[in-house]
Amino acid sequence: MTIKAVLFDLDDTLLWDDRSVKEAFEATCAEASKHYDLDPAQLEEAVRREARALYESYETFPFTKMIGINPFEGLWANFTAGEQEEFRKLQALAPSYRKASWTRGLKALGIDDEALGSKLAEQFPAERRSRPIVYEETFEVLDQLKQKYKLLLLTNGSPDLQKEKLAGVPQLAPYFDHIVISGEFGEGKPAASIFHHAMQLLNITADEGVMIGDKLTTDILGSNTVGMRNMWINRHGVERSSDIEPVYEIKSLRDMQAILDSISFI
């Protein structure tokens, strides 16, 4: 079967989101260490832990889990877009969530300073926004693929935040024939519905598409569910600990073309 379209995940597939977040934490925690004698790495660990626990305590958590919005995106998202009522609740929660995450993180280290917590809560979003990091091979590979295939971006997340990430790297969006964001669609990967929606936009069958992504639980599980081939990009050699099996495993986007060529002869 000839492959007609390639579907890409965004975060940690084309954009190096983990690194952007890590560097934003490091810069913000370094600022905190100017005010108190603390270990920035310990503060980062504490804030991540407190943010996750707080995030999961909100009534919006089932919705954010379904759409695919993680706690650390909540530390810099504004949630100004999206039609669902839950986005309005998230928009109202966001400022206090950011402040509480940083204030509680400081408290975990024995520092009771709400003013500094507020300052760090505002610094982190600015640090993250200043770091739109792209993998070195992203544009090289998209240039190659654009000549032969339809391209679709299939990303989980809040509409305004995912669009902001794309705006931070303005060269990226024009490569895609369609961009599907879970927060706009109303359901996130691995739901079969969002994959069927993507296939309808591309006018392809499952056999004619390939999904590329870094997350087994969303990109790979979802494409497996609808019978679409996939490639799990595992840049860091993570051991697979689940029973979700990718069709192909790659270490770099540059590995894609040889596999796509081989599929054409199956």
Stockholm file with secondary structure:
# STOCKHOLM 1.0

chainA/1-266         MTIKAVLFDLDDTLLWDDRSVKEAFEATCAEASKHYDLDPAQLEEAVRREARALYESYETFPFTKMIGINPFEGLWANFTAGEQEEFRKLQALAPSYRKASWTRGLKALGIDDEALGSKLAEQFPAERRSRPIVYEETFEVLDQLKQKYKLLLLTNGSPDLQKEKLAGVPQLAPYFDHIVISGEFGEGKPAASIFHHAMQLLNITADEGVMIGDKLTTDILGSNTVGMRNMWINRHGVERSSDIEPVYEIKSLRDMQAILDSISFI
#=GR chainA/1-266 SS CCCCEEEECCBTTTBCHHHHHHHHHHHHHHHHTTTSSCCHHHHHHHHHHHHHHHHHHSTTHHHHHHHTCCTTTTTTCCCCCCSSHHHHHHHHHHHHHHHHHHHHHHHHTTCCCHHHHHHHHHHHHHHHHTCCCBCTTHHHHHHHHHTTSEEEEEECSCHHHHHHHHHHSTTSGGGCSEEEEHHHHTCCTTCHHHHHHHHHHHTCCGGGEEEEESCIIIIIHHHHHTTCEEEEECTTCCCCCSSCCCSEEESSGGGHHHHHHHHTTC
#=GC SS_cons         CCCCEEEECCBTTTBCHHHHHHHHHHHHHHHHTTTSSCCHHHHHHHHHHHHHHHHHHSTTHHHHHHHTCCTTTTTTCCCCCCSSHHHHHHHHHHHHHHHHHHHHHHHHTTCCCHHHHHHHHHHHHHHHHTCCCBCTTHHHHHHHHHTTSEEEEEECSCHHHHHHHHHHSTTSGGGCSEEEEHHHHTCCTTCHHHHHHHHHHHTCCGGGEEEEESCIIIIIHHHHHTTCEEEEECTTCCCCCSSCCCSEEESSGGGHHHHHHHHTTC
//
